[in-house]
Amino acid sequence: MRYLWRPRHSRDDDSPAINWIGIALGAAIILGLGALVFAVFRTDDDSPATPVTLPTLSVAVPGDYPSAPVSLLPSPAPSPSFPPVVVRTAQPPSPAAKSKAAPPVWEEKVIASTSTLTTGQSWSTNRLSLTVTAGGNLVLTDQGRTVWQTGTTTGVKLVMQNDGHLVLYDAANAGVFSSHTENNPGAVLILRADGNMVIALNGRTLFQTRTGD
């Protein structure tokens, strides 16, 4: 208790003067230690604890010293700062991007003599198909779309003959369609990659459907 009082040589002759600042600081320290011990014991308890709010202690010191508030609570720790989370989702390709895709590679098919189609059969590539229909018609389709036909109703057999002549016959073996390319032995029928069907001999076109790009 020696530090709570003025030194002996500073006392008045009549009565001792109390060191109020020392008393206030000592009281604040004692209260703070008590609060700390209480908080430690409450932390060890497993039961839910009711938060304890300690008031701010204001110590009034007589004399020329102003009163100063003394907080018994620790300063709040700064909250952690986390970087923002950015979520990116994949977007489906736009129609414009799809339109820029590489075009398909179309095939070409050469039909030499003597080759024959009957009802329901076809000569085809990955683009064109030449078919003798059940209705007796000879039809050329481009990716499933009809682009050329003979318009016949009785055809049952198509023959690419060895004289370069393409003929559609009916059941009585009479011709109902002809390419009029006879007398050209060695000519071939070509389903071209550009969508056209031609009969050619040594690079010279004898017949075509004019259905190309």
C-alpha positions as CSV (number, residue, x, y, z in Angstrom):
1,M,0.0,0.0,0.0
2,R,3.0,2.2,0.0
3,Y,2.4,3.3,-3.6
4,L,-1.1,4.4,-2.9
5,W,-0.1,7.1,-0.6
6,R,2.0,10.2,-1.1
7,P,5.6,9.8,0.0
8,R,6.2,10.7,3.6
9,H,8.2,13.8,2.8
10,S,5.3,15.2,0.6
11,R,2.6,14.9,3.3
12,D,1.1,18.0,4.9
13,D,1.8,18.6,8.5
14,D,-1.8,18.2,9.6
15,S,-3.3,15.3,7.6
16,P,-2.1,12.9,5.0
17,A,-3.4,13.3,1.4
18,I,-4.6,10.3,-0.5
19,N,-3.1,9.6,-4.0
20,W,-6.5,9.3,-5.9
21,I,-4.9,8.6,-9.2
22,G,-3.0,5.6,-7.9
23,I,-6.2,4.3,-6.2
24,A,-8.2,4.6,-9.5
25,L,-5.6,2.9,-11.6
26,G,-5.3,0.1,-9.0
27,A,-9.1,-0.4,-8.9
28,A,-9.2,-0.5,-12.7
29,I,-6.4,-3.2,-12.9
30,I,-8.1,-5.3,-10.2
31,L,-11.5,-5.1,-12.0
32,G,-9.9,-6.0,-15.3
33,L,-8.1,-9.0,-13.9
34,G,-11.3,-10.2,-12.3
35,A,-13.2,-9.9,-15.6
36,L,-10.4,-11.8,-17.4
37,V,-10.6,-14.7,-14.8
38,F,-14.4,-14.8,-15.1
39,A,-14.2,-15.0,-18.9
40,V,-11.7,-17.8,-18.8
41,F,-13.9,-19.9,-16.4
42,R,-17.0,-19.2,-18.6
43,T,-15.1,-20.4,-21.7
44,D,-14.3,-23.7,-20.1
45,D,-18.0,-24.3,-19.4
46,D,-19.7,-26.4,-22.1
47,S,-23.2,-25.1,-21.4
48,P,-24.4,-22.1,-23.5
49,A,-23.3,-19.0,-21.8
50,T,-25.1,-15.7,-21.8
51,P,-22.9,-12.9,-23.1
52,V,-21.7,-10.6,-20.3
53,T,-21.4,-6.9,-21.1
54,L,-19.1,-5.0,-18.8
55,P,-19.8,-1.3,-18.5
56,T,-17.2,1.3,-19.0
57,L,-15.7,2.4,-15.7
58,S,-15.5,6.1,-15.2
59,V,-13.1,7.1,-12.4
60,A,-13.6,10.5,-10.9
61,V,-10.4,11.8,-9.4
62,P,-10.7,14.8,-7.0
63,G,-8.5,17.7,-7.3
64,D,-7.0,19.0,-10.5
65,Y,-7.2,15.7,-12.4
66,P,-10.2,15.2,-14.8
67,S,-12.2,11.9,-14.7
68,A,-11.2,9.5,-17.4
69,P,-13.3,6.5,-18.6
70,V,-11.6,3.2,-18.3
71,S,-13.0,0.3,-20.5
72,L,-12.7,-3.2,-19.0
73,L,-13.5,-4.9,-22.4
74,P,-10.8,-6.0,-24.8
75,S,-10.7,-4.2,-28.2
76,P,-12.7,-6.1,-30.8
77,A,-10.5,-8.0,-33.2
78,P,-10.7,-6.8,-36.8
79,S,-12.9,-9.0,-39.0
80,P,-11.0,-11.0,-41.6
81,S,-11.3,-9.8,-45.2
82,F,-11.8,-12.3,-47.9
83,P,-11.4,-11.7,-51.7
84,P,-14.7,-11.7,-53.7
85,V,-15.7,-15.1,-55.2
86,V,-16.2,-14.8,-59.0
87,V,-18.3,-17.6,-60.6
88,R,-18.1,-18.0,-64.3
89,T,-20.6,-20.2,-66.2
90,A,-20.0,-21.6,-69.6
91,Q,-22.2,-20.0,-72.3
92,P,-23.6,-22.1,-75.2
93,P,-22.2,-21.1,-78.6
94,S,-24.2,-18.4,-80.3
95,P,-25.9,-19.0,-83.7
96,A,-23.2,-16.7,-85.3
97,A,-20.5,-18.9,-83.9
98,K,-22.2,-22.1,-85.2
99,S,-22.5,-20.5,-88.6
100,K,-18.7,-20.0,-88.7
101,A,-18.1,-23.8,-88.4
102,A,-16.3,-25.5,-91.2
103,P,-18.6,-26.8,-93.9
104,P,-19.0,-30.6,-94.2
105,V,-16.9,-32.5,-96.7
106,W,-19.2,-34.0,-99.3
107,E,-18.5,-37.3,-101.0
108,E,-18.6,-38.2,-104.7
109,K,-19.8,-41.5,-106.2
110,V,-19.1,-42.9,-109.6
111,I,-21.5,-45.5,-111.1
112,A,-20.0,-47.4,-114.0
113,S,-21.8,-49.6,-116.5
114,T,-23.5,-51.9,-116.2
115,S,-25.2,-51.0,-112.9
116,T,-28.9,-51.5,-112.0
117,L,-31.4,-50.2,-109.4
118,T,-34.8,-51.7,-108.7
119,T,-37.8,-50.4,-106.7
120,G,-36.8,-49.0,-103.3
121,Q,-33.0,-49.1,-104.0
122,S,-30.7,-46.1,-104.2
123,W,-27.2,-44.9,-105.2
124,S,-26.1,-42.5,-102.5
125,T,-23.4,-40.3,-101.0
126,N,-23.4,-38.3,-97.8
127,R,-25.2,-35.6,-99.7
128,L,-27.1,-37.0,-102.8
129,S,-29.4,-40.0,-103.2
130,L,-30.8,-41.3,-106.5
131,T,-33.8,-43.6,-105.8
132,V,-36.4,-45.6,-107.7
133,T,-39.5,-45.1,-105.6
134,A,-42.4,-47.4,-105.0
135,G,-44.6,-45.1,-107.0
136,G,-42.5,-45.6,-110.1
137,N,-40.6,-42.3,-110.0
138,L,-36.9,-41.7,-110.2
139,V,-35.9,-39.0,-107.6
140,L,-32.7,-37.2,-106.7
141,T,-32.5,-35.8,-103.2
142,D,-29.9,-33.4,-101.8
143,Q,-29.7,-33.9,-98.0
144,G,-33.2,-35.3,-98.0
145,R,-34.7,-32.5,-100.2
146,T,-36.0,-33.4,-103.6
147,V,-34.0,-31.5,-106.3
148,W,-34.8,-33.5,-109.4
149,Q,-37.2,-36.2,-110.6
150,T,-38.5,-37.9,-113.7
151,G,-42.1,-37.6,-112.8
152,T,-42.8,-41.1,-113.9
153,T,-45.3,-43.5,-112.2
154,T,-44.5,-46.9,-113.7
155,G,-40.7,-47.2,-113.4
156,V,-39.4,-50.3,-111.7
157,K,-35.8,-50.7,-112.9
158,L,-33.0,-48.2,-113.6
159,V,-30.0,-49.3,-115.7
160,M,-26.7,-47.4,-116.4
161,Q,-25.9,-49.2,-119.7
162,N,-22.5,-50.0,-121.1
163,D,-23.2,-47.6,-124.1
164,G,-23.4,-44.6,-121.7
165,H,-27.2,-44.6,-121.7
166,L,-29.3,-44.2,-118.5
167,V,-32.7,-45.8,-118.9
168,L,-35.7,-46.3,-116.5
169,Y,-37.8,-49.3,-117.5
170,D,-41.3,-50.3,-116.5
171,A,-42.5,-53.8,-115.7
172,A,-43.0,-54.6,-119.4
173,N,-39.3,-53.7,-120.0
174,A,-40.3,-50.5,-121.9
175,G,-38.3,-47.4,-121.3
176,V,-40.2,-44.6,-119.5
177,F,-37.2,-42.3,-119.1
178,S,-33.9,-41.9,-121.0
179,S,-30.9,-39.7,-120.6
180,H,-30.4,-39.8,-124.4
181,T,-26.6,-40.4,-124.0
182,E,-26.5,-43.7,-126.0
183,N,-23.5,-44.6,-128.2
184,N,-21.0,-43.4,-125.6
185,P,-19.4,-46.6,-124.3
186,G,-17.3,-46.0,-121.2
187,A,-19.5,-43.1,-120.0
188,V,-20.2,-43.1,-116.2
189,L,-22.9,-41.7,-113.9
190,I,-21.5,-39.4,-111.2
191,L,-23.2,-38.1,-108.0
192,R,-20.9,-35.1,-107.6
193,A,-19.9,-33.5,-104.3
194,D,-21.3,-30.2,-105.5
195,G,-24.8,-31.6,-105.6
196,N,-25.0,-32.1,-109.4
197,M,-25.7,-35.5,-111.1
198,V,-23.9,-35.9,-114.4
199,I,-23.2,-38.5,-117.1
200,A,-19.6,-37.9,-118.3
201,L,-17.1,-39.4,-120.7
202,N,-13.4,-38.5,-120.4
203,G,-14.3,-35.3,-118.6
204,R,-16.9,-34.2,-121.1
205,T,-20.4,-33.8,-119.7
206,L,-23.1,-35.6,-121.7
207,F,-26.1,-35.2,-119.3
208,Q,-26.7,-33.3,-116.0
209,T,-29.5,-32.4,-113.6
210,R,-28.1,-28.9,-113.0
211,T,-28.6,-29.2,-109.3
212,G,-25.1,-28.2,-108.2
213,D,-24.1,-25.4,-106.0
